[in-house]
Amino acid sequence: MTFKNKVYRLIKKIPRGKVATYGQIAKLAGKPGAARAVGVLLKNNPYIGVPCHRVVGAKGELVGYSKGERIKSKKQILENEGVFFKGDRVDLEKSGWKPKKRSSKLSARGQTGGSRQKGKQRVKPESSNTHAENMLKLRLFGD
């Protein structure tokens, strides 16, 4: 599995009300120190169901969001999902994602356990609100 696919798969696992840092995702995907590469992948994310807004800077700062009113939109979406803030930064103590050991590392073959699938992996839309749904809510209901 490529680094790119590992990144998208990991981000799909971040639950509502939690966030991960770019560096955390890079490390879990097998490339510690590749936080900027994660940011580039999220900027060019082709999948609707990947909750890119749940990835934040190393100290909880809201960076790298190009949808809607950018950082303001990202904060509103995260607040609606139950993320805790200290000022303009996410409170990582309360809202930082702590993946279960089994899902925290992807094996060399790209599997998290269970049976092995062949062929390309598809990212399925999450059961909670998608980015598009969150953006629609912001447009309809504002702040």
Secondary structure, 3 states (H helix, E strand, C coil): CCHHHHHHHHHHCCCCCCEEEHHHHHHHCCCCCCHHHHHHHHHCCCCCCCCHHHEECCCCECCCCCCCCCHHHHHHHHHHCCCCEECCEECHHHHECCCCHHHHCCCCCCCCCCCCCCCCCCCCCCCCCCHHHHHHHHHHHCC
